[in-house]
Amino acid sequence: MGGPGSGKTTLLKAIESAGHHVHHEISREVTARAQEKGIQQLFLEDPMAFSNELLAGRIEQFKNPVPGLNFYDRGIPDVPAYHLFTGDDIPQEYVNACMLYTYDQVFFLPPWEEIYQSDAERYEDCEQAVELGDILVRYYTDLGYKPITVPKTNVEQRLTFIKEQLDY
């Protein structure tokens, strides 16, 4: 987990190249489906519909692991954590999902201004990415997780760090 632009996607590509299964972020798919229906920015136009689709998709990912290690670009708790960021109410079903579907281990990629890049689907600026990172860590910690901070190093060193933590 981590805020936007912390290097999660790049690291997950390396994890996938190393032969592990990665459940990729689905927010871009949700956005693309909405755009096909004529809704340009579902996240902005109907945040609850967006969050509901994210939650359903992430639960589906969780329920369908493959043999071996499974890595997730974003976890179920990211959905309510983003609500803390936006100031929206967190539906009880989101909290229930976080308690029902739990991960074995959580890695945190801290904000990294030097690699942050904006794009068409990324709504947050770098300062907001830092704030989101803090909220994510607090939310996961409040759920009982002990996030492991991945150092800001090159991709190979980050991958080695994760391998050492997982002891594989």
C-alpha positions as a printed NumPy array, in Angstrom:
array([[  0.   ,   0.   ,   0.   ],
       [  0.948,   3.593,  -0.334],
       [ -0.189,   6.866,  -1.759],
       [ -0.193,   7.548,  -5.473],
       [  3.223,   7.795,  -7.073],
       [  5.129,   5.827,  -4.45 ],
       [  6.383,   3.222,  -6.915],
       [  3.842,   0.471,  -6.186],
       [  3.075,  -0.35 ,  -9.806],
       [  6.731,  -0.472, -10.817],
       [  7.556,  -2.728,  -7.874],
       [  4.594,  -4.991,  -8.584],
       [  5.734,  -5.382, -12.191],
       [  9.087,  -6.601, -10.837],
       [  7.317,  -8.978,  -8.44 ],
       [  5.265, -10.314, -11.33 ],
       [  8.385, -10.694, -13.48 ],
       [  9.883, -12.715, -10.621],
       [  7.054, -15.218, -11.12 ],
       [  4.545, -14.193,  -8.461],
       [  0.885, -13.443,  -8.978],
       [ -0.152,  -9.806,  -8.77 ],
       [ -3.732,  -8.631,  -8.408],
       [ -3.524,  -5.308, -10.208],
       [ -5.239,  -2.063,  -9.252],
       [ -8.759,  -1.941, -10.615],
       [ -9.556,   1.766, -10.309],
       [ -8.486,   2.453, -13.884],
       [-10.783,  -0.342, -15.096],
       [-13.674,   1.092, -13.071],
       [-12.965,   4.544, -14.518],
       [-12.769,   3.171, -18.065],
       [-16.089,   1.304, -17.687],
       [-17.738,   4.481, -16.424],
       [-16.308,   6.47 , -19.332],
       [-17.799,   3.931, -21.742],
       [-21.153,   4.837, -20.154],
       [-20.472,   8.55 , -20.645],
       [-19.319,   9.317, -17.094],
       [-15.941,  10.984, -17.481],
       [-14.862,  11.122, -13.836],
       [-16.876,   8.629, -11.77 ],
       [-14.642,   9.274,  -8.744],
       [-15.669,  12.94 ,  -8.834],
       [-19.249,  12.603, -10.108],
       [-20.388,   9.72 ,  -7.87 ],
       [-17.734,   8.86 ,  -5.282],
       [-19.903,   6.244,  -3.544],
       [-20.587,   4.364,  -6.784],
       [-16.855,   4.448,  -7.513],
       [-15.994,   3.182,  -4.025],
       [-18.649,   0.466,  -4.17 ],
       [-17.195,  -0.837,  -7.432],
       [-13.662,  -0.727,  -6.013],
       [-14.696,  -2.595,  -2.888],
       [-16.537,  -5.272,  -4.874],
       [-13.573,  -5.7  ,  -7.225],
       [-11.033,  -5.939,  -4.421],
       [-13.146,  -8.463,  -2.537],
       [-13.379, -10.49 ,  -5.747],
       [ -9.58 , -10.374,  -6.072],
       [ -9.197, -11.494,  -2.462],
       [-11.612, -14.388,  -2.923],
       [ -9.737, -15.658,  -5.966],
       [ -6.129, -16.233,  -4.977],
       [ -3.841, -18.393,  -7.048],
       [ -1.487, -21.007,  -5.557],
       [  1.619, -19.457,  -4.032],
       [  2.161, -15.869,  -2.97 ],
       [ -0.46 , -13.313,  -3.974],
       [  0.376,  -9.63 ,  -4.093],
       [ -2.242,  -6.878,  -4.261],
       [ -1.67 ,  -3.411,  -5.708],
       [ -4.325,  -2.038,  -3.369],
       [ -6.138,  -3.678,  -0.502],
       [ -9.705,  -3.635,   0.701],
       [ -8.877,  -1.165,   3.549],
       [ -7.736,   1.373,   0.956],
       [-11.401,   2.057,   0.108],
       [-12.459,   3.358,   3.539],
       [ -9.059,   5.01 ,   4.025],
       [ -9.701,   7.102,   0.923],
       [-13.027,   8.123,   2.481],
       [-11.079,   9.489,   5.432],
       [ -9.035,  11.507,   2.963],
       [-12.086,  12.894,   1.142],
       [-14.13 ,  13.395,   4.309],
       [-16.901,  11.095,   3.096],
       [-18.746,   8.805,   5.469],
       [-17.466,   5.235,   5.686],
       [-20.323,   2.755,   5.279],
       [-20.375,  -0.021,   7.865],
       [-20.164,  -2.607,   5.085],
       [-16.706,  -1.236,   4.214],
       [-15.53 ,  -1.681,   7.792],
       [-17.063,  -5.169,   7.89 ],
       [-15.233,  -6.109,   4.682],
       [-11.932,  -4.943,   6.191],
       [-12.509,  -7.175,   9.205],
       [-13.679, -10.186,   7.174],
       [-11.01 , -10.2  ,   4.464],
       [ -7.567,  -9.796,   5.993],
       [ -4.101,  -9.957,   4.498],
       [ -1.164, -11.878,   5.934],
       [  1.289,  -9.031,   5.564],
       [  1.18 ,  -5.417,   4.423],
       [  4.011,  -3.441,   2.876],
       [  3.977,   0.342,   2.824],
       [  5.683,   2.295,   0.079],
       [  6.182,   5.803,   1.462],
       [  5.59 ,   8.958,  -0.562],
       [  8.487,   9.694,  -2.872],
       [  8.43 ,  13.144,  -4.421],
       [ 11.347,  12.412,  -6.748],
       [  9.412,   9.697,  -8.609],
       [  5.876,  11.105,  -8.318],
       [  4.174,  11.619, -11.684],
       [  0.692,  12.854, -12.447],
       [ -1.471,  11.311, -15.16 ],
       [ -5.038,  11.436, -16.496],
       [ -6.43 ,   9.078, -13.834],
       [ -4.439,  10.391, -10.869],
       [ -6.409,  13.109,  -9.131],
       [ -4.003,  13.77 ,  -6.278],
       [ -1.019,  16.067,  -6.335],
       [  2.203,  15.127,  -4.556],
       [  1.222,  16.832,  -1.284],
       [ -2.08 ,  14.955,  -1.259],
       [ -0.209,  11.72 ,  -2.008],
       [  1.815,  12.264,   1.169],
       [ -1.364,  12.872,   3.169],
       [ -2.953,   9.74 ,   1.689],
       [  0.092,   7.693,   2.61 ],
       [ -0.221,   8.826,   6.226],
       [ -3.951,   8.036,   6.286],
       [ -3.371,   4.587,   4.793],
       [ -0.743,   3.7  ,   7.395],
       [ -2.986,   4.883,  10.24 ],
       [ -6.035,   3.057,   8.906],
       [ -4.222,  -0.248,   8.371],
       [ -2.562,   0.099,  11.774],
       [ -5.93 ,   0.755,  13.416],
       [ -7.139,  -2.507,  11.838],
       [ -4.295,  -4.356,  13.58 ],
       [ -1.806,  -4.57 ,  10.722],
       [  1.873,  -3.795,  11.222],
       [  2.846,  -2.239,   7.892],
       [  6.417,  -2.851,   6.845],
       [  7.952,   0.245,   5.267],
       [  9.772,  -0.488,   2.022],
       [ 12.889,   1.687,   1.661],
       [ 13.159,   4.272,  -1.103],
       [ 15.701,   2.453,  -3.217],
       [ 15.832,   1.086,  -6.723],
       [ 13.34 ,  -1.559,  -7.794],
       [ 15.771,  -4.476,  -7.454],
       [ 16.649,  -3.5  ,  -3.887],
       [ 12.977,  -3.046,  -3.007],
       [ 12.216,  -6.492,  -4.412],
       [ 15.067,  -8.015,  -2.413],
       [ 13.799,  -6.267,   0.734],
       [ 10.327,  -7.76 ,   0.27 ],
       [ 11.751, -11.22 ,  -0.421],
       [ 13.758, -11.001,   2.809],
       [ 10.676,  -9.986,   4.785],
       [  8.668, -12.873,   3.344],
       [ 11.572, -15.279,   3.693],
       [ 11.177, -16.82 ,   0.223]])
